[in-house]
Amino acid sequence: MRLFWTLTLIFLYNGHSSEGVNSTLSARPKIVNVGCMLSFNTVVGKITKVAVEAAVEDINSNPSVLGGTKLNVATLDSNSSGFLGIVEAIRFMETDIMAIIGPQSSVIAHVVSNIANELQVPLLSFAATDPTLSSLQYPFFVRTSPSDMFQMAAIAEIIDHYEWREVIAIYIDDDFGRNGIAALADQLAKRRCSISYKAAMKPEATVDDARDVLVQVALRESRIMVVHTYPSKGLDIFSMARYLGMIDNGYVWIATHWLSTILDTAGPLPPDKKENLDGAITLRIHTPDSELKKKFVSRWSNLTGKAGITGGMSTYALYAYDTVWLLARAINEFFNQGGNISFSKDPRLIEQNSGSLNLDSMSIFDGGKLLLDNIYKVNMTGVTGPYGFTSDRNLFRPAFEVINVVGTGFRKVGYWCNYSGLSIVPPETLYSKPPNRSSSNQQLHSIIWPGQTTEKPRGWVFPNNGRQLKIAVPNRASFREFVGRVPGTTDSFRGYCIEVFTTAINLLPYAVPYKLLAFGDGHNNPEDTELVRLITAGVYDAAIGDIAITTNRTKMVDFTQPYIESGLVVVAPVKQQNSNAWAFLRPFTRRMWFITGVFFLVVGTVIWILEHRLNDDFRGPPSKQVVTVLWFSFSTLFNAHRENTVSTLGRIVLLIWLFVVLIINSSYTASLTSILTVQRLSSPITGIESLVNTKDPIGYQLGSFARNYLIEELGIHESRLVPLNLPEDYAKALKDGPSHGGVAAIVDERAYMELFLSTRCQFSILGQEFTKNGWGFAFPRDSPLAVDMSTAILKLSENGELQRIHDKWLSGIACTSQNTKLEVDRLQLKSFSGLFFLCGLACFLALLIYFVMITCQYCHYYPESESSGGSSRSGRLQTFLSFADEKEESVRSRSKRRQLDATSVRSVDQDASVNGSRIDRSEIYSNRVVSFGESV
């Protein structure tokens, strides 16, 4: 700032006095003065000057706009120079201007905005699109066209739409270029994309300078070029790119709206220049069609003809026209609110005055803040469409058209707006709908890319700069079948992982120069997580080998498709279980044997109860009946019982029991067959759950992620973990066991353990694999090579080559476990609890129904036992038990005789009544009862 004010003082040396100082004009002056700073030596400057003059003429011809006040715009030429821009700004500040339209350049705007802030004169620019010209730092700078922040968001959206991840930025190294590319980098970062290389060019760069920059660009990996420059420099860049063969297949050229400005204003380009732009993409600020726009466009040829210039319509001209109208409406509202044009001395400038420097010639516009507020409150419809500002002082709903340069012309392939992203319909048709930024809704028409192809370019190649990829390989001390260094060499490796990598990389459609570098000393297994971290740090470009894909590692790098599955498993010593004399008892647990025996007895007893009164096979002396119950119960196991069941309830119970016996018999036979014919192994550890619940030490491979998993995920104390390095260390620790300084089990990845167990049959994997991991090759985040390598690995899997490599390195095993089984759980009671429940329920219901039936019979045959209250309870119970033990056929016969006797008694009574007999009827009845009892 000190240097800036020094320059200011130099140009104020002549001491011009201001006519507007301390003057108070009328509330509605006849004329209001406004400044306009343009660069007349540029196409944009020429056409925007015409637009500004047309707007002033239209405003002054309509008295209702300013209430009779005329608008006077003084236009000065900044000549695209920041130095001259300062001079012109100072000249304006020496007069009674209310505002300044311009400047055209962002570089000049940065300087002039400081003066505008100090003197409170609004600065309205339609062409200074630098996003750092914010209202916070420069409150009196008003951008009246969309900021480059939105243009860079549109470019980032296009790059993300086509799934490219890295771009190269070619730009002019000034405030306009640097800040625009910085905004692009921010927008790309939101979409996990980035600028891989920034190719800066000095503002006065020559064609040779452009060539040198593009030569460096051609050596880079990315083929997505974003060119952010001025119209005067952009065509030279494309011309040199064509000369270097960079406008060809595989390249993507995206130009900011400088290119659409040339296409709109310069008229038909010469064929050679048009050829240089073939396949390029550019953006144009979108202005919706309207009657105002059509009328203005129809006048354009007349306006340019009067001005003596040639050039087509540009969006800059439209925004310049609307900017003058915006200012006019704000000035009108300024006067309506009682504002007047007055200026006052700047105390700080007076303090700086010394010698012949007349700094007091520059004065503060007293109504500047009021006018600025009215500018932001204007809400109008102009030739660019609805015109107004948001709360952050940007234009409302900025939008761009996506243009594809093809052949001798160009075509519109879509739109972008900050409301709904990319679309193939005009943005104004989407504002009435809810915003939809889903990937399926982001659309563009087909684009013809450089090289006259419609196929989407891959967007990157390996850089042609002689640099090889530095690929790290774990220099393992164990399990070198997976990856190991060739003895006597420093950069040669072999193994399963190495062959998978080399086979996959040979499938890529391009050459990949690389160099394998050993990571580790070869005496201890290196830590893969540290290797992955070094990729993030830029030490290595990639890493291959037995690198497990874990959550923490995926946060640092990108992995390829897994080429082998390998989760964590538990390995422990196992003992062979030999057959013995009591092997036939092993299929069932003790509890199962006990419950089965109890049910045999229960079912036999229930059948006896149900059959005892009906079936002679279940009657006889007590000793015989006990033997019958035992024999019948256990003979059902072999379906060898000779007693028939005659009762319905008994048959139902027996049918259900025979089904249960069938299931138990079949299960027992299968389990016993397995025990006697298959070699079986046993271990006190059954899986990770039983291992965690013990206090025994656990081994793990040095450098493996298993250590952190056991501590962080399973909560195992660190003191229980023992690091092991070699397979021999594994075997020794397992053989020694916890009691001799060894370990109870080892937790490691399945791929290692299968190789370890191939020659050590005294150990085995116990339980299930309790994590699901795989091995992959690691690359930096968003590396396109990771995607292509994943595709190559999938091809290897589909054509069987991956399995062939696996069999080559990992299938030569000397010990197999095909005929060996770990001891499985014996048949438990819970496996048959449902059957026992059904059988027990059938027995209970049958007994319940039986006792209900027999009770009803008892009450029917012995009604006198219910009516005789004098009989004892024990007597009644004894009578009931005797009745229950009596054969049902006998009970029925006696019941019939009793009925006959009752009939005989009734006939005797009738005879006594007829003959007049005086024999006591009760005596006769007693004699009959006695004689009946004796006969029974």
FENWOKA-V713923 format. One record per residue. N is the residue number from 1. RES is the residue in one letter. D_FIRST is the distance of its C-alpha to the first C-alpha in whole Angstrom. Layout:
N;RES;D_FIRST / N;RES;D_FIRST
//
This chain:
1;M;0 / 2;R;4 / 3;L;5 / 4;F;5 / 5;W;6 / 6;T;9 / 7;L;10 / 8;T;10 / 9;L;12 / 10;I;14 / 11;F;16 / 12;L;16 / 13;Y;18 / 14;N;22 / 15;G;21 / 16;H;23 / 17;S;24 / 18;S;24 / 19;E;27 / 20;G;27 / 21;V;25 / 22;N;27 / 23;S;30 / 24;T;32 / 25;L;33 / 26;S;36 / 27;A;36 / 28;R;37 / 29;P;36 / 30;K;38 / 31;I;35 / 32;V;31 / 33;N;28 / 34;V;26 / 35;G;24 / 36;C;24 / 37;M;22 / 38;L;24 / 39;S;25 / 40;F;28 / 41;N;29 / 42;T;29 / 43;V;32 / 44;V;30 / 45;G;28 / 46;K;32 / 47;I;34 / 48;T;31 / 49;K;31 / 50;V;35 / 51;A;34 / 52;V;32 / 53;E;34 / 54;A;37 / 55;A;36 / 56;V;35 / 57;E;39 / 58;D;40 / 59;I;38 / 60;N;39 / 61;S;43 / 62;N;43 / 63;P;43 / 64;S;43 / 65;V;40 / 66;L;38 / 67;G;41 / 68;G;41 / 69;T;38 / 70;K;37 / 71;L;34 / 72;N;32 / 73;V;29 / 74;A;28 / 75;T;27 / 76;L;24 / 77;D;24 / 78;S;21 / 79;N;23 / 80;S;21 / 81;S;18 / 82;G;15 / 83;F;14 / 84;L;17 / 85;G;16 / 86;I;13 / 87;V;16 / 88;E;18 / 89;A;16 / 90;I;16 / 91;R;19 / 92;F;20 / 93;M;18 / 94;E;20 / 95;T;23 / 96;D;25 / 97;I;24 / 98;M;24 / 99;A;23 / 100;I;21 / 101;I;23 / 102;G;21 / 103;P;20 / 104;Q;22 / 105;S;20 / 106;S;18 / 107;V;15 / 108;I;15 / 109;A;15 / 110;H;12 / 111;V;10 / 112;V;12 / 113;S;12 / 114;N;9 / 115;I;11 / 116;A;14 / 117;N;13 / 118;E;12 / 119;L;15 / 120;Q;17 / 121;V;19 / 122;P;20 / 123;L;19 / 124;L;22 / 125;S;22 / 126;F;25 / 127;A;24 / 128;A;21 / 129;T;23 / 130;D;20 / 131;P;21 / 132;T;17 / 133;L;17 / 134;S;18 / 135;S;19 / 136;L;18 / 137;Q;14 / 138;Y;14 / 139;P;17 / 140;F;18 / 141;F;18 / 142;V;21 / 143;R;23 / 144;T;26 / 145;S;28 / 146;P;28 / 147;S;25 / 148;D;26 / 149;M;26 / 150;F;30 / 151;Q;30 / 152;M;30 / 153;A;32 / 154;A;35 / 155;I;35 / 156;A;35 / 157;E;38 / 158;I;39 / 159;I;39 / 160;D;40 / 161;H;43 / 162;Y;45 / 163;E;44 / 164;W;42 / 165;R;40 / 166;E;37 / 167;V;36 / 168;I;34 / 169;A;30 / 170;I;30 / 171;Y;26 / 172;I;24 / 173;D;21 / 174;D;18 / 175;D;16 / 176;F;19 / 177;G;22 / 178;R;20 / 179;N;20 / 180;G;23 / 181;I;25 / 182;A;23 / 183;A;25 / 184;L;28 / 185;A;28 / 186;D;28 / 187;Q;31 / 188;L;33 / 189;A;33 / 190;K;34 / 191;R;37 / 192;R;38 / 193;C;36 / 194;S;34 / 195;I;32 / 196;S;34 / 197;Y;32 / 198;K;29 / 199;A;29 / 200;A;26 / 201;M;26 / 202;K;23 / 203;P;22 / 204;E;25 / 205;A;27 / 206;T;31 / 207;V;34 / 208;D;35 / 209;D;31 / 210;A;33 / 211;R;36 / 212;D;35 / 213;V;33 / 214;L;36 / 215;V;38 / 216;Q;36 / 217;V;36 / 218;A;40 / 219;L;41 / 220;R;39 / 221;E;41 / 222;S;40 / 223;R;41 / 224;I;39 / 225;M;36 / 226;V;33 / 227;V;31 / 228;H;28 / 229;T;27 / 230;Y;27 / 231;P;30 / 232;S;30 / 233;K;30 / 234;G;32 / 235;L;35 / 236;D;35 / 237;I;34 / 238;F;38 / 239;S;39 / 240;M;39 / 241;A;40 / 242;R;43 / 243;Y;44 / 244;L;43 / 245;G;45 / 246;M;43 / 247;I;44 / 248;D;47 / 249;N;49 / 250;G;47 / 251;Y;43 / 252;V;41 / 253;W;39 / 254;I;36 / 255;A;34 / 256;T;31 / 257;H;32 / 258;W;31 / 259;L;35 / 260;S;36 / 261;T;34 / 262;I;36 / 263;L;39 / 264;D;39 / 265;T;38 / 266;A;39 / 267;G;43 / 268;P;45 / 269;L;43 / 270;P;46 / 271;P;48 / 272;D;46 / 273;K;43 / 274;K;44 / 275;E;46 / 276;N;43 / 277;L;42 / 278;D;45 / 279;G;45 / 280;A;41 / 281;I;40 / 282;T;37 / 283;L;36 / 284;R;36 / 285;I;34 / 286;H;38 / 287;T;39 / 288;P;42 / 289;D;45 / 290;S;45 / 291;E;47 / 292;L;44 / 293;K;42 / 294;K;46 / 295;K;46 / 296;F;42 / 297;V;43 / 298;S;47 / 299;R;45 / 300;W;42 / 301;S;44 / 302;N;45 / 303;L;41 / 304;T;40 / 305;G;44 / 306;K;43 / 307;A;39 / 308;G;41 / 309;I;39 / 310;T;41 / 311;G;39 / 312;G;40 / 313;M;39 / 314;S;36 / 315;T;34 / 316;Y;31 / 317;A;33 / 318;L;35 / 319;Y;31 / 320;A;30 / 321;Y;33 / 322;D;33 / 323;T;29 / 324;V;31 / 325;W;34 / 326;L;31 / 327;L;29 / 328;A;32 / 329;R;34 / 330;A;31 / 331;I;31 / 332;N;35 / 333;E;35 / 334;F;32 / 335;F;35 / 336;N;37 / 337;Q;36 / 338;G;35 / 339;G;32 / 340;N;31 / 341;I;29 / 342;S;27 / 343;F;24 / 344;S;23 / 345;K;20 / 346;D;17 / 347;P;18 / 348;R;14 / 349;L;14 / 350;I;17 / 351;E;16 / 352;Q;14 / 353;N;17 / 354;S;18 / 355;G;21 / 356;S;22 / 357;L;18 / 358;N;19 / 359;L;16 / 360;D;19 / 361;S;20 / 362;M;17 / 363;S;19 / 364;I;19 / 365;F;21 / 366;D;24 / 367;G;25 / 368;G;22 / 369;K;23 / 370;L;27 / 371;L;26 / 372;L;24 / 373;D;27 / 374;N;30 / 375;I;28 / 376;Y;28 / 377;K;32 / 378;V;33 / 379;N;36 / 380;M;37 / 381;T;39 / 382;G;38 / 383;V;39 / 384;T;37 / 385;G;39 / 386;P;38 / 387;Y;35 / 388;G;33 / 389;F;30 / 390;T;31 / 391;S;30 / 392;D;27 / 393;R;26 / 394;N;27 / 395;L;30 / 396;F;33 / 397;R;35 / 398;P;33 / 399;A;36 / 400;F;36 / 401;E;39 / 402;V;40 / 403;I;41 / 404;N;44 / 405;V;44 / 406;V;48 / 407;G;49 / 408;T;49 / 409;G;47 / 410;F;45 / 411;R;47 / 412;K;45 / 413;V;46 / 414;G;44 / 415;Y;42 / 416;W;39 / 417;C;38 / 418;N;36 / 419;Y;39 / 420;S;42 / 421;G;40 / 422;L;42 / 423;S;45 / 424;I;47 / 425;V;48 / 426;P;45 / 427;P;43 / 428;E;44 / 429;T;47 / 430;L;46 / 431;Y;44 / 432;S;48 / 433;K;49 / 434;P;47 / 435;P;45 / 436;N;46 / 437;R;44 / 438;S;47 / 439;S;47 / 440;S;50 / 441;N;49 / 442;Q;46 / 443;Q;47 / 444;L;47 / 445;H;49 / 446;S;50 / 447;I;48 / 448;I;49 / 449;W;47 / 450;P;46 / 451;G;50 / 452;Q;52 / 453;T;52 / 454;T;52 / 455;E;52 / 456;K;49 / 457;P;48 / 458;R;47 / 459;G;44 / 460;W;44 / 461;V;46 / 462;F;46 / 463;P;44 / 464;N;45 / 465;N;43 / 466;G;46 / 467;R;45 / 468;Q;48 / 469;L;47 / 470;K;48 / 471;I;50 / 472;A;51 / 473;V;55 / 474;P;57 / 475;N;59 / 476;R;61 / 477;A;64 / 478;S;67 / 479;F;67 / 480;R;67 / 481;E;68 / 482;F;65 / 483;V;63 / 484;G;64 / 485;R;63 / 486;V;65 / 487;P;67 / 488;G;66 / 489;T;63 / 490;T;59 / 491;D;58 / 492;S;61 / 493;F;62 / 494;R;65 / 495;G;66 / 496;Y;66 / 497;C;62 / 498;I;61 / 499;E;64 / 500;V;62 / 501;F;59 / 502;T;60 / 503;T;62 / 504;A;60 / 505;I;57 / 506;N;60 / 507;L;60 / 508;L;56 / 509;P;56 / 510;Y;54 / 511;A;54 / 512;V;52 / 513;P;51 / 514;Y;51 / 515;K;52 / 516;L;54 / 517;L;53 / 518;A;55 / 519;F;54 / 520;G;56 / 521;D;58 / 522;G;61 / 523;H;63 / 524;N;61 / 525;N;60 / 526;P;56 / 527;E;54 / 528;D;53 / 529;T;51 / 530;E;49 / 531;L;49 / 532;V;48 / 533;R;45 / 534;L;44 / 535;I;44 / 536;T;41 / 537;A;40 / 538;G;40 / 539;V;43 / 540;Y;45 / 541;D;45 / 542;A;48 / 543;A;51 / 544;I;55 / 545;G;58 / 546;D;59 / 547;I;56 / 548;A;57 / 549;I;55 / 550;T;54 / 551;T;51 / 552;N;49 / 553;R;49 / 554;T;48 / 555;K;45 / 556;M;44 / 557;V;45 / 558;D;47 / 559;F;51 / 560;T;53 / 561;Q;56 / 562;P;59 / 563;Y;61 / 564;I;64 / 565;E;64 / 566;S;64 / 567;G;64 / 568;L;65 / 569;V;69 / 570;V;71 / 571;V;74 / 572;A;76 / 573;P;80 / 574;V;83 / 575;K;86 / 576;Q;89 / 577;Q;92 / 578;N;95 / 579;S;98 / 580;N;101 / 581;A;104 / 582;W;102 / 583;A;99 / 584;F;101 / 585;L;99 / 586;R;96 / 587;P;95 / 588;F;95 / 589;T;93 / 590;R;96 / 591;R;95 / 592;M;95 / 593;W;99 / 594;F;100 / 595;I;99 / 596;T;100 / 597;G;104 / 598;V;104 / 599;F;103 / 600;F;106 / 601;L;108 / 602;V;107 / 603;V;107 / 604;G;111 / 605;T;112 / 606;V;110 / 607;I;112 / 608;W;116 / 609;I;115 / 610;L;115 / 611;E;118 / 612;H;120 / 613;R;122 / 614;L;122 / 615;N;122 / 616;D;125 / 617;D;123 / 618;F;121 / 619;R;124 / 620;G;127 / 621;P;127 / 622;P;124 / 623;S;124 / 624;K;124 / 625;Q;121 / 626;V;119 / 627;V;119 / 628;T;119 / 629;V;116 / 630;L;114 / 631;W;116 / 632;F;114 / 633;S;111 / 634;F;110 / 635;S;112 / 636;T;110 / 637;L;107 / 638;F;109 / 639;N;111 / 640;A;114 / 641;H;116 / 642;R;119 / 643;E;119 / 644;N;119 / 645;T;117 / 646;V;118 / 647;S;116 / 648;T;113 / 649;L;111 / 650;G;112 / 651;R;111 / 652;I;108 / 653;V;107 / 654;L;108 / 655;L;106 / 656;I;103 / 657;W;104 / 658;L;105 / 659;F;102 / 660;V;100 / 661;V;102 / 662;L;101 / 663;I;98 / 664;I;98 / 665;N;101 / 666;S;98 / 667;S;95 / 668;Y;97 / 669;T;99 / 670;A;96 / 671;S;94 / 672;L;97 / 673;T;97 / 674;S;94 / 675;I;94 / 676;L;97 / 677;T;96 / 678;V;92 / 679;Q;91 / 680;R;89 / 681;L;86 / 682;S;85 / 683;S;82 / 684;P;81 / 685;I;78 / 686;T;78 / 687;G;74 / 688;I;70 / 689;E;72 / 690;S;74 / 691;L;72 / 692;V;70 / 693;N;72 / 694;T;74 / 695;K;73 / 696;D;73 / 697;P;71 / 698;I;69 / 699;G;68 / 700;Y;65 / 701;Q;64 / 702;L;61 / 703;G;58 / 704;S;59 / 705;F;57 / 706;A;60 / 707;R;60 / 708;N;56 / 709;Y;58 / 710;L;61 / 711;I;59 / 712;E;57 / 713;E;59 / 714;L;62 / 715;G;62 / 716;I;64 / 717;H;63 / 718;E;62 / 719;S;65 / 720;R;67 / 721;L;65 / 722;V;66 / 723;P;64 / 724;L;67 / 725;N;66 / 726;L;69 / 727;P;72 / 728;E;74 / 729;D;72 / 730;Y;72 / 731;A;76 / 732;K;77 / 733;A;75 / 734;L;76 / 735;K;80 / 736;D;79 / 737;G;78 / 738;P;77 / 739;S;80 / 740;H;79 / 741;G;76 / 742;G;75 / 743;V;73 / 744;A;75 / 745;A;73 / 746;I;70 / 747;V;67 / 748;D;66 / 749;E;65 / 750;R;68 / 751;A;68 / 752;Y;68 / 753;M;71 / 754;E;73 / 755;L;73 / 756;F;73 / 757;L;76 / 758;S;78 / 759;T;80 / 760;R;80 / 761;C;82 / 762;Q;83 / 763;F;79 / 764;S;78 / 765;I;75 / 766;L;76 / 767;G;75 / 768;Q;72 / 769;E;69 / 770;F;67 / 771;T;63 / 772;K;63 / 773;N;60 / 774;G;60 / 775;W;59 / 776;G;56 / 777;F;54 / 778;A;50 / 779;F;47 / 780;P;43 / 781;R;42 / 782;D;42 / 783;S;44 / 784;P;46 / 785;L;49 / 786;A;50 / 787;V;51 / 788;D;53 / 789;M;54 / 790;S;55 / 791;T;57 / 792;A;59 / 793;I;60 / 794;L;61 / 795;K;63 / 796;L;65 / 797;S;66 / 798;E;67 / 799;N;69 / 800;G;71 / 801;E;69 / 802;L;67 / 803;Q;71 / 804;R;72 / 805;I;69 / 806;H;70 / 807;D;74 / 808;K;73 / 809;W;71 / 810;L;72 / 811;S;76 / 812;G;78 / 813;I;79 / 814;A;82 / 815;C;83 / 816;T;83 / 817;S;83 / 818;Q;85 / 819;N;88 / 820;T;86 / 821;K;85 / 822;L;84 / 823;E;86 / 824;V;85 / 825;D;86 / 826;R;90 / 827;L;91 / 828;Q;90 / 829;L;91 / 830;K;88 / 831;S;89 / 832;F;92 / 833;S;92 / 834;G;92 / 835;L;95 / 836;F;97 / 837;F;95 / 838;L;97 / 839;C;100 / 840;G;100 / 841;L;100 / 842;A;102 / 843;C;105 / 844;F;104 / 845;L;104 / 846;A;108 / 847;L;109 / 848;L;108 / 849;I;110 / 850;Y;113 / 851;F;113 / 852;V;113 / 853;M;115 / 854;I;118 / 855;T;117 / 856;C;118 / 857;Q;121 / 858;Y;122 / 859;C;122 / 860;H;124 / 861;Y;127 / 862;Y;127 / 863;P;127 / 864;E;129 / 865;S;127 / 866;E;124 / 867;S;127 / 868;S;129 / 869;G;127 / 870;G;129 / 871;S;128 / 872;S;126 / 873;R;122 / 874;S;123 / 875;G;126 / 876;R;124 / 877;L;121 / 878;Q;124 / 879;T;126 / 880;F;122 / 881;L;122 / 882;S;125 / 883;F;125 / 884;A;122 / 885;D;123 / 886;E;126 / 887;K;126 / 888;E;125 / 889;E;128 / 890;S;131 / 891;V;129 / 892;R;129 / 893;S;133 / 894;R;134 / 895;S;132 / 896;K;134 / 897;R;138 / 898;R;137 / 899;Q;136 / 900;L;140 / 901;D;141 / 902;A;140 / 903;T;141 / 904;S;145 / 905;V;145 / 906;R;144 / 907;S;147 / 908;V;149 / 909;D;148 / 910;Q;149 / 911;D;153 / 912;A;153 / 913;S;153 / 914;V;155 / 915;N;158 / 916;G;158 / 917;S;157 / 918;R;157 / 919;I;155 / 920;D;152 / 921;R;149 / 922;S;147 / 923;E;149 / 924;I;150 / 925;Y;146 / 926;S;146 / 927;N;148 / 928;R;147 / 929;V;143 / 930;V;145 / 931;S;147 / 932;F;144 / 933;G;142 / 934;E;145 / 935;S;145 / 936;V;141
//
